[in-house]
Amino acid sequence: MELFDQFRGLIGLAVLLGLAWALSENRAGHPGWRWTLGALALQGLLAVLILRVPAVWTAVGLANSAVSAIEAATLKGSAYMFGYLGGAELPFALKEGAQPPLVIAFQILPLVIVFSALAALLWHWGVLRWMVNGLAFLLRRSLGVSGVVGLSGGASMFLGVVEAPLVTRAWFARMSRGELFQIMVLTMATISGAILILYATTLRQTVPDAVGHMIAASLISLPAALLIARLMVPGTLEDIATEVEREDPGLKYEGSIDAIVKGTMDGMQLFLAVIAVIIVVFAFVALADQALALLPLVEGEPLTLKRIFGWLFSPFMWLLGVPWAEAQAAGALMGTKAVLNEYVAYLELAALAPGTFGPRSLLIVTYALCGVANLASVGLLVSTIGTLCPERRAETAGLGMKSWIAGNLASAMTGAWIGLVTYA
């Protein structure tokens, strides 16, 4: 039974691919077994290299030190602006056994603003563009995707739902339907640098080396996103042929100061958006729970949205490798991520009682939640691409919910692979 538990993720992978094929626009037009197996093998290879090869994990883990430095620098600014609410010294003595207050809006979320400004500056200096182009080159050589899809894959690792499409805006009007969908799914199945920092900081007390795991999750999800996208919206090699012919003019800054200022303003918008989303989501969940409490008790307890999500998604998480005893808690988090917001799911994960998940299950859940495929992101992505390319607004809107499903399937595949390569 233990061997079955360890390798149950293989069944999960087969089910996820089967779902993608069942939802395909053209089931006879799948990308071919050789390409499909190659994409699966690449995802598995990335999982093994990053998590099981000490030298690679050490290199990825260096990001933890960089994030710690950014966090310490950010606290200087937030403490100056918000006082003890932002992390400055307390002006009063705590009661015995009490902990200093952690105010998410003033101590954690300011990281989004600082990292957004830093990312804009690194983009202007060419550092981030070099990293994006390098990752795009690797995707083109390994999976044979077009230049514009490879560029989008690289951009989605570092830029957000709104910024990443700017990198490929020059080709939206002439790319194929398959390429458009691949770009949408790549955005949905990964998280940007600023959000990565936010999530990792939230999970630092729950998941050791959280930054490294967040980076690994997005990298491992890239081939999964492309595989799921090509299964759901197939295209021939001739269709998927748009190349990057010139440097994109969509994301430009006039100078270093301009990059810092614009990056700060973009980060501020994201900062406010995260605060607004958290407030609204928690309020809606509370309203839903109040309405569900009017129904008869189930097993002696009132119905809640979390319990319903747990029942619906627990078989799904069990297939990824989570033990059945922990599957309901994992399913509740997965439902929260897919329907409401992944950051809210991570907040709930960080608040769970110690021992809710074993070490292996904790990693499976962490990786499966790592993606922005929620209903709010669908609207944001569709409106962004529709604004950049109005002539394809209707087509993008028609692909919106498909990209939501595909993004969640891709993140789940990453969770399944983590269960396979992590020992129970």
C-alpha positions, -999 to 999 in steps of 0.1 A, spaced: 0 0 0 29 24 8 43 18 -27 9 26 -42 6 58 -21 40 69 -34 32 64 -70 -5 72 -70 4 105 -87 9 85 -119 -28 78 -119 -34 115 -112 -13 125 -142 -32 102 -164 -66 115 -152 -55 151 -156 -43 145 -192 -76 126 -198 -96 155 -187 -77 179 -209 -82 156 -239 -119 152 -231 -123 190 -231 -104 194 -263 -117 213 -293 -104 186 -316 -97 153 -299 -82 139 -331 -58 168 -333 -36 161 -302 1 170 -305 12 134 -309 24 108 -284 61 116 -289 57 153 -281 33 145 -252 57 120 -236 85 145 -242 67 172 -224 59 149 -195 95 137 -193 107 173 -193 84 181 -164 96 151 -144 132 158 -152 128 194 -139 112 181 -107 140 156 -101 168 181 -110 155 209 -88 143 189 -58 166 158 -57 200 172 -70 216 191 -40 237 214 -62 207 226 -82 185 230 -51 213 250 -34 215 273 -65 177 278 -64 178 283 -27 201 312 -30 170 332 -39 160 328 -2 189 350 8 181 376 -19 145 377 -7 156 381 29 176 411 19 147 426 0 124 420 29 148 436 54 151 466 31 114 469 27 108 468 64 129 499 68 106 518 45 73 503 59 85 508 95 93 545 88 59 550 71 37 529 94 56 528 127 52 497 148 24 484 125 50 483 97 76 465 118 92 492 139 99 488 176 68 486 197 60 517 218 45 495 246 53 464 265 37 431 254 19 409 279 38 378 289 35 352 261 21 376 236 36 379 201 43 412 182 15 420 159 19 409 122 -1 433 100 -2 418 65 -11 451 48 18 470 63 45 444 68 42 418 40 23 434 11 48 464 8 71 438 -7 50 438 -38 57 475 -44 94 472 -38 98 441 -60 77 456 -88 100 487 -89 131 464 -87 118 442 -116 111 473 -138 146 486 -131 162 452 -139 140 450 -171 153 484 -182 189 475 -175 184 443 -196 190 418 -168 154 406 -167 151 406 -205 182 384 -207 167 359 -183 134 359 -201 150 354 -235 172 326 -221 142 308 -207 124 313 -240 153 298 -259 153 267 -237 115 262 -242 119 265 -280 148 241 -281 132 215 -258 96 216 -268 97 231 -303 73 259 -294 72 291 -315 93 321 -306 64 341 -293 52 313 -271 87 307 -257 90 345 -250 57 344 -232 68 314 -211 99 333 -200 79 365 -193 53 347 -172 80 336 -148 89 372 -139 60 394 -149 23 396 -138 -10 389 -155 -11 424 -169 26 430 -176 34 396 -193 11 402 -223 29 435 -230 60 415 -240 42 398 -268 16 425 -277 32 430 -312 22 395 -323 -13 391 -309 -30 401 -341 -12 374 -362 -5 345 -339 -26 313 -343 -55 304 -320 -33 277 -305 -5 301 -297 -29 326 -281 -43 298 -259 -8 286 -249 1 322 -239 -30 325 -217 -24 291 -200 13 299 -194 1 330 -176 -25 312 -156 -2 283 -145 26 304 -131 32 332 -107 51 364 -113 81 376 -93 63 401 -71 36 376 -62 62 349 -57 78 370 -30 45 377 -14 35 341 -13 68 328 -1 69 354 27 35 343 38 46 306 39 80 311 54 70 297 88 51 268 73 72 257 43 110 257 47 128 274 18 95 287 5 111 310 -21 129 281 -38 97 260 -39 78 289 -55 104 293 -82 105 256 -87 67 254 -90 66 279 -118 95 263 -137 80 228 -135 46 241 -145 58 255 -178 59 223 -198 27 211 -181 10 244 -192 21 239 -228 10 202 -228 -24 209 -214 -29 239 -238 -20 219 -269 -43 191 -258 -73 214 -252 -67 237 -283 -47 216 -307 -28 231 -337 -6 218 -364 31 226 -366 22 250 -395 -3 268 -373 21 273 -344 48 291 -364 48 327 -353 83 338 -346 98 367 -328 110 389 -356 120 421 -338 124 434 -303 91 441 -286 83 477 -281 55 471 -256 74 472 -223 98 502 -224 111 528 -200 127 562 -207 154 557 -181 162 542 -147 142 567 -128 113 563 -151 115 525 -146 115 529 -108 86 553 -108 64 533 -132 74 500 -114 64 516 -81 30 528 -95 24 493 -109 33 477 -76 10 501 -58 -19 491 -80 -12 455 -73 -8 462 -35 -42 478 -34 -57 451 -56 -45 424 -32 -59 442 -2 -92 447 -19 -94 411 -31 -86 397 3 -113 419 20 -139 410 -6 -131 372 -7 -132 369 31 -164 389 32 -181 367 6 -169 335 23 -184 348 55 -217 356 38 -218 322 21 -211 305 55 -239 324 71 -263 314 44 -251 277 46 -256 278 84 -293 281 78 -294 246 63 -296 214 85 -265 202 102 -243 176 84 -225 152 107 -234 174 136 -217 205 122 -230 234 101 -221 235 64 -194 258 54 -178 267 20 -145 252 32 -162 218 40 -180 218 6 -147 225 -12 -131 198 8 -157 172 -3 -156 183 -39 -118 184 -43 -106 157 -19 -107 129 -45 -87 152 -68 -60 158 -42 -59 121 -33 -51 113 -69 -22 138 -67 -7 118 -39 -22 133 -7 -32 106 18 -70 103 22 -68 114 59 -54 147 47 -73 150 14 -103 170 27 -81 197 41 -61 198 9 -93 198 -12 -106 228 8 -74 247 -1 -75 237 -38 -112 248 -40 -103 281 -24 -75 286 -49 -94 277 -80 -126 295 -73 -116 324 -50 -79 333 -49 -46 314 -45 -33 340 -19 -63 334 3 -56 297 0 -19 302 10 -31 324 40 -53 295 51 -25 270 46 -2 292 68 -29 293 95 -35 255 97 -26 237 128 8 221 128 6 184 118 -25 189 95 -2 178 66 28 155 65 60 169 49 52 153 15 16 163 15 26 199 24 48 201 -7 22 186 -30 -4 211 -18 21 240 -20 30 232 -56 -6 225 -67 -17 259 -54 11 278 -72 -6 295 -101 -30 324 -106 -58 304 -123 -88 318 -104 -119 334 -117 -107 370 -111 -76 363 -131 -97 352 -160 -114 386 -162 -81 404 -158 -63 384 -185 -91 386 -210 -95 424 -205 -57 429 -208 -53 410 -241 -86 424 -254 -73 459 -248 -40 452 -264 -56 435 -294 -93 446 -298 -98 425 -329 -93 393 -309 -113 404 -279 -142 380 -286 -119 350 -293 -99 357 -261 -131 359 -241 -142 326 -255 -109 310 -244 -110 326 -209 -127 298 -189 -107 272 -209 -75 288 -197 -88 288 -161 -94 250 -163 -61 244 -181 -41 265 -156 -55 245 -127 -48 212 -145 -12 223 -152 -6 233 -115 -21 200 -104 3 181 -127 32 199 -109 18 188 -76 15 152 -88 51 152 -99 63 166 -66 45 137 -49 63 113 -72 98 126 -66 94 133 -28 96 104 -5 68 98 20 
